[in-house]
């Protein structure tokens, strides 16, 4: 069997033509895989970048090795992918993202990457990876800025693709998150440099084999032959080698195996994710500084090689003798693994008592695991554990919400340093002290709900607007004890087809028609109308199917239909308030004077509606709620 080995840049690799065997067509990457890849590449790039550098200097930056693919020659000059479809599809998705930016900003000087996406073949434009029809249509729409330049229009277009597979939906969901994973320094001014780095200094190692069966043999040899110890195996070996008693060693081995097995039920990488999270939460002391050239701290070293970090720092974990190594596995490991599994479960299954964990999970705020675990002590009672989960998750929700309200991104890189510093402050604190620390953090944060005035359809990412409006709706539903409530989980679920909720403009976009409909009540200035209708007070939530059907309908025509929709729409109608003492009681208790039906939706109505939203925000996110959660 003749095997070829070729080290190729991303730019060279993606210009080849690939086909996918049937068994290779399922896409399995998750958010964490994409985030880790982009984070790693950006860190290498930024470590090398200097403001004095020109574009050509990028060519001398350290290379980043992305991994290996296995291919075999197929028909018509194509290559069949035996292993590596996930990487190649992800790279094509990233290129599609930057292609949109380049097309939308022709003066940006971003390198031409079209040849890495597709080529003209037999008079047709074809992607360099031969996809199934639904995935080819997905990528076609993702790169078509002329038709789908607005992300909401793109979302709508993707929803109309017939028989879109779950794998293709996963690809699009990750595509929409790429912007969140790019650091601000790159987004502000370095995208052309970063794209050059991605094309010319990120490498893939391609192994070529004569036929498909040979590829499978190589794959098995690479992955199954010999004793390949994982970091988990090496860490386990380190602990067991320091436990002298044979019986204790046996019991520790069983305990370790049980914990790892239970963690892997959450996902194939969850055992490693847990150890990184736990070690950072409970034992890490340092993180890389902000200045160029600063050395990695415990946070980064744990992420790169957590088993080696532990082996070299037994003293930080208070591991000095056989008994301490045994007790670590027998007591601490299962305790913290159980708490981690509980947090992960609460993140994906809504429970009112721990709702903030779910709220954070819906925002992909995975750093909440670290923060919550940092506050926990192995001696905590069940009651104290629950209170700590509630208050820490609520504070993270408060912090993230204030950032969103004030037009700040909550991507991993933007909040990582703050979240780690928070861990150092709250590590193993008793509940009373923990609550005081978090309350003081709330007082010291620079952002408040006053920032709501700057939120609009044009200034905030759609998913953030949706989250905030869903929180308002959920709060109102619970407050008036609505029997047919939708619930926050359903509002933010993006897989409900026509029942998926979208942000709805109460006022349609045609000013002339709106003006005529309002008559003497029209108080919009012509030039400001487009901005006014985008304001937070002019937005509600509607199921996607209803939103599309009502899009161009005037408010006078929408209002009767709103009576049968969710609570944000219902509160505009008389029917919601008629003979409803629960609404009146809740309105009086919470001081919601602006909670009234709106028969005419003009600029004054938008301003009044905004004051209602502002009041709801103040009721949801405040220090008193934090303290009440600790009781």
N, C-alpha and C positions, 0 to 999 in steps of 0.2 A: 504494500500500500504506500503510494507516494503522497506525502503530506507537504504542503507549502505553508510557510509562515511569513506574514507580512504585517509590518507596523504601519498603520495608516492614520493620517489626521482625520478628524471628523469631516472636514471639507472634501477630502478625497474619497473617504468611505461612502458617504451619502450620495455621491454622484454615480455610484454603481446602480444597476438594476437588480432588484431582489424580488423573489416570489416567496410566499409563505405556504408551506405544507399545511394541510388541514389541522393537524395537531398543534401547530404553532400560532393559531390565529386568536386564541384567547389572550386578552390583555389583563394582567394581574397586578400591575404596580398600584400602590396606594399613595396617599398624600405624603406619608413619612419618607417613602423612597424618593419621590421627586424633590421634596424639601432637602433631604440629605445630599442628593446629587448636586443641586444648585448651590447649596451652602458650601460644599467642599470646593467646587470649581471657583466660586466667587472668592473664597478665602485665599486660594493660591494666587488668583489674579490680583487681588488687592494687596497682598503682601509684596508683590513685585512692582506694582504700579507706583509711579512717581509723577507728580504734577508737571515736572519738567520734561517728561517723556513725550515723544511724538508717536504716531501710529506705528511706524516701522520698529520702534523699540519693543513692541509686543512680541515680535518674532524671536526675541532672546529671553522671554520670560520662561520660568521653569515649566516643564511639561506636566500635564495631568493625565494619568492613565485611567481610562474609564472601564476597561475590562476586555474580555475576549468574546469573539463570536466564531462560530463554526459554519462554514458554507461549503456547498458543492456546486459545480457547474451544471446548469440546467439548459433548457432550450433557448434559442435565439439570443444568446449572449447574456442571459440572466443568471443569477446565483440563487440557489435555494438555501434558505436559512435553516440550519439544523439546530442551532442554539444561538440566542441573542436577539430574538424578536423584540423582547421587552425594551432592551437598550435602544435598538434602532428606531422603534416606533416612538419612544420617548424623545429621542433626538429630533426626529421629524416633527414632532409636536412642538418642541422648543423652537425649531427653525420656523414653523408656521407662525408662532407668536411674534418673532422678530420680523418676519416678512410683513405682518400686518403693520407693525410700527414703521417699517421702511416705506411701505406704500402710502401710509397716512401722512408721513413726514418726508417728502421727497428731498428736502434740503438737509436731512440729518446726516448725510455722508456715511450711512451704514452700508457695509459691503453688500454687493448683489449676491443673494443666497438662493435665487430662484432655481439654479441648476442643481442645488442640493435637495430640492423639494420635488421637482417634476421636469419633464422634458416633452418636446413635441415628437411624437412617434406616429408615423403613418397618418399624418394630418390631424392627430388628436393630442391633447395635453394629457399626459399620464404621470402619475406619481411614481417616484423611483422605487417605492415598495408597491408591489401589485396587491392591492387590497380587495376585499369583498366589496360589493356594490355599496352597501350602507356606509362602510368606513371611508371609501373613496369619496362619497358624497359629503360625509362629515368634514374631511380635510378640505374639499373644494370650497365649502361654505366658510370654513375657518379662515382661509386665506383670501376670500373675496371681499375686500374692503369696499369696493364700489357698490355692492348691493347690501352688505351687512357691516358697514363701518361702525354703527352704533351697537354696543354690546347687547342691549335689550333686543334689537332687531336680530342679532345673531342667535340669541337664546331662542327667540320665537322660530327662527328658521331651522334650527337643529331639531326642535320639537316636531317639525312637520316631516322629517325624513322617515319614509316608510320602513317599518321593521328594523328600527335601529337597535342593534344588539346591546346587551348589558356591558360588554367590553368596550364598545364604542362610546356608550354613555360615560363610562369611567374615564376614557381618554378625554372627553370634552370637559368633564368635571375638573380634571387635573389641569387641562389647558387654561381654564378660567382662574386657576390659582397661581399660575406662574408669576404674575405681577406681584402677588403677595410675598413671594419668596425672593424677589430681587431686592437687594439692599438699596437704600436711598441714594447713597453715593454714586452707584452705578446708574440708577434711573435718572438722576439729575443731569449728568453730563457725560457719562462714560459708556453708554450703550454701544457706540461704534467701536470703541476699544475692546469692550467685552465680547462683542460678536467676532471681532478679529481673533481674539484669544480662543474662543470656542471653536472656530473653524481651523485655525492653524496650530494650536498648541495643546488641544485635547486629542488624545490618541486612543485608537482601538486596535487591538491585536487580532488580526484575522487569520484563522487556521483554515486552509482549504484542503478538502479531501476529494478523492476521485468519484465516490458515489455516496448516496444517502446512508447506506448501511455502515460505511466506514465512519461517517460522521457520528453515528450513535456509539460506535466502539470507542472513538476518541473521547466523546462526552463521558462515557462510563469510566474510562481510564482516568480522566481528569477529576472526576467527582467521587469515585467509589474506591479506587485502589489505594491500598496502604492505610496507615493509621493517621488520619487527618484530625488532629485535635482542635476543637473550637475553643474560643476564649472561656466559655462556660466549663469545658472539660479541664482546661488548664487551671482555672480558679478552683474547681472542685478538687483537683489533685493537690493543689497547694494546701488547702484546708485539711484534707484527710491525711496528708503526710505529716501534719503537725499534731495529730491526735494519736496518742501512744497506745491507749487501751484498745485491744482487738474488738471487744464488745461495743465500746463507744464508737469506734470507727465504723462498725457495721450499722449501728443505729443512725449515725450521722449520714452515712451513704444513703440509707433508705429515706431519711427526711429530705435530703437534698434532691433525690430523684423524684419524690412526690411533689415537691414545690415546683421544680422545673417542668414536670409533666402538666401540672395545673396551669402554670403560666402559658405554656405552649397551646393550651386549649383556646387562649385568646387570639393566637396567631403565631406563625412560625418564628418570628423574631422577638416575641414578647418577653422571653426570658432575658435576652441581652438588654432589651429596652428597660426592663425592670431594674436590673443591676446598675445600669448607668444612672437611672433616675434616683434610685435609692442612695447610691454612693454620693452623688452630687447633693442630694437633699440633706443627708445626715452627717457627711464627713468632709466634703470639699471645703476648702478655705479660700481659694483664690480663683480668679478668672483673668483672662488676657486683658491687658490695658487697652486704652483707646489709641495710643500712639503707634505709628508705624515702627515695626521692629520689636515691639513688646513681645516677650516670651509667653508661650501658652501657660495657663494656670491649671489648677486641679480640674476645673470644669472641662477644659479642652482635652487634657490628658486622659481623663476618664472616658470621654467620648471616643478618643482614638484607640485606646487600649486599656480598658478598665481592669482586666485581670492583672496586667503588669503593674498598674498603679497600686492595686491592693498589695501585691507581692512585695513591692518596694516600700510600702507605708503601713506595715502591720501595726505600728505604734499608734497611728491615728485612729485605728479601729479598736484600740485597746486589746490587742492580741499578742500576749507575751508568753503564754504557756499552753499546755495541752487542754486544760479545762476551759480556758477562754476560747480557744478555737472550737471546741465541742459545743459550748453554750451558744456561740454565735450561730451555728447551724441548727442546733436544737431549739433555740428560743427566738433569737432575733430574726433569722431568715424567714421562718414560716409566718411570724407575726406581721412583718412588713410586706411580705408577698401577699398575704390575705388582704391587707389594707389597699394595696395596689389594685388587686383584682376587684375589690369593692368599688373603688373610685372609677375604674374602667367600666364596670357594670352600670353605675349611676350616670355615667357620661352618655350611655347609649339607650338607657331605659328610664324615661322620665318618672321621678318620684317627687311629689310636691315638697316633702320635707327637705330634700336635697336638690331643689330645682336649679340652684346656681351651678352645680356641677354639670348638669345637662346644658344649661345656657352656654357655659364655657366650651363644652364639647361641640356644640353646634357652630362655634366660631373657630374650631380647630386650635384652641388654646391648650396645646398639649403640655405646656410648662406648668399647668395647674397641678399635674401629678407630683412634680418636684416640690412645689410650694406646700401642698397639703402634707406630703410625707415629711417635710422638714419640721413641721410643727408637732409631729407626733412623737410620743415617748413610749417605749415598750411597757412602761408601768401604768399607762393611762387606762382608766376604767372605760367600759363600753360607752357610758354616757359622755365622758369627756372626749372620746374619739369622735363620736357623732357631732358634738358641738364644734370640735376643731374643723371637721370636714365642712360643716355649714358655714362657719365664719370665714375661713380662709377662701373657700370657693366664692362666697358672696363678695369678699373684698376684691378678688381677681375680676369678677364680673363688673364691680363698680369701677375699678381701674380701667379695664378695657373699654367700658361704655363711655367713660369720660374722654378717653382718647378718640373714640369714634365720633362722639358729639362735637369734638373740637378738631375734626378733620385730620386726625393722626392715624396712621396705619398700625395695626396690631400684628404685623408679621413677626416671625420668630426672632429675627435679628434685631428688630427695633425694641423689643421688650425683654430680651434675654438677660441683659446686664442688670436691669432693674429687678427682674424676678429673682435673680440669684442673690442680689443684695438683700432682698426681702427675706429670702431663706435664712441668711445669716442672722437677721434680726429676730426671727420667730422660731428658730431652731429649738425644739423640745421645750418650749415655754408652757407653763401652766395656763389654763383657759383664761383666767382673769387677766393675767399679764399679756397674753396673746391679744385679747380684745382691745386692751388699752393701746398696744402697739399699732394695731390695724386702724383704730380710731384716729390716732395721731397721724398715721399715713394719709388718711382721708383729708384731715385738716391741712396737711402740707402739700397735697397735690395742687398743681397750678391750674388744672382744668375743672370746670364746674358745668352744671346744666345750662348756664348762660350761653354756652356754645351752640345750643340748639338753634339759635337765630341764624346761624351760618349754614345749617344743614338744608340741603335741597336736592332735588332729583339730579341736578347737574354737578353738585359738588361732592357727593358721597357715593361710594360704590353701592350698587343696587342691593347686594347681599347685606350690607350694613343698614341701609334704609329698611329693608325687609325685617331684619332682626329687631330694630328699635320699634317699628310699628307693630310687630307681632307681640312684643312685650307690653305695649300699651293695650292692645286688644285682650291679651291674656289677663292682665291686671283688672280690666273692666269686667270681663266675664266672671272672674272669681269674686269681684267685689259685689256685683249685683246678683250673684248666685244663679247665673243663667243656666237653664236646664239643657239647652241645645248648644253648649259651648263648643268651639272648635279646638281650643287648646294650643299652647305654644308649639308643641311637637309637630302638630299637623300644619301649622302656619309655615314652618321652616322646612318641612319635608319637600325635597325637590323631585320626588319620584311618584307623584300622584296624578300624572297625566293632565287632563283638562282641569282637574280639581287642585292642581298645584297653585299656590297663592302667589300673585305678583303685585307689585306696587301699581296702584291705579291713580291716574290724574282725575280728580273730580271734575275739572274743567277741560273740555276738548281744546284742540289747538287753533281752531279757526276763530280769530278775534272778531271778525265781522258778524259771524253767526252768534257768538256769545254776547256781543254788544246788543244785537237786536233782541235776543232772548231776555236780557236783563232790563232793557228799556231804560227808564229813568233811574233804576237802581245801579246802573253801570258806573263804577267809580275807578275802572282801570284806565291807566294811561296807555295809549297805543304802543309806545316804544317799550314800556315796561311789562307788557302783558305776558310775554313768553317767560320772563323771569318770575313773575308773580305766580303763574300756574305751576311752576316747579317747586314752590316753597313747601316746607314740611306741612304747614297747615292746610295745604290743598291736596294732600295725598292720603289715601286709605289703602286697604288691601281688598282684593277680589280674587276669586278663583280664575285661573287663566282663561278658561272658556268664556266666562262671563265678562272678564276684562276686555277680551278681544271683541266681543259682540257689542259692548257699550262704548267702545273707544271714541267714536266720533259723535256719540249722542250728547245732546245738550243736557244740562243739569236738570232742567224741568222734566225731561224725559227719563232721566236716570232715577230720580228721587223715588218714584213709586216702586221701582224694582229693588232699590236698596233695602226696603223693609224686609225682604226675604233673604238678605245676605248676612255676613258676619257682623259682629258688634260695632266695628268702626264705621261701617256703612249704615247700620241700623240707627246709630245715635244721631244721624242727620235727619231722621224722619219723626213725624208726630207719633206714629204707631208705637214706637219704642217706649215712649213716655206715658202713653194713655193707660190709665188704670194699672199702674205698675208701682206700688208702694215701695218695693225693694230698691228700685232705681232712685226714688225720691229720698229714701233713708240714706243710701250710700252717698248720694250727691251732697246731702247736708253734712254727713259725718266727715267727709273728706274735703269739704269746701270747694267742690267742683262747680263753681257758679257758671262757668262757660259750657257745662254739659247741658246743652239745649238743642232742640231741633233747629234746622237751618232751612228755611223755605226759599231763600234767595242766596246763591253762593257767589258773592262778589269779593272785592278786595278786603272789605271790612270783615266779611265772614272768614276769610283766610286768616286774618290777624286774630280773630276771636278763637278760631279753631287752634291756632298755634298756642295761644295762652292755655288752652285745655291740655294740649300735649306737654307743655312745659310743666304744668301742675302735676300731671301724671308722672313725669320723669322725677320730679322732686319727691313724690310719694314712694316711688320704687327704689331710688338710689339715694340713701342717706345714712348718716351715722346711727340714728336710732334703730333702724332696721338691723344693722350689724349687731348692735348690742342685744337686741331682742332675740336674735338667733342663738345667742350663747346661753339663754336661760333654760 
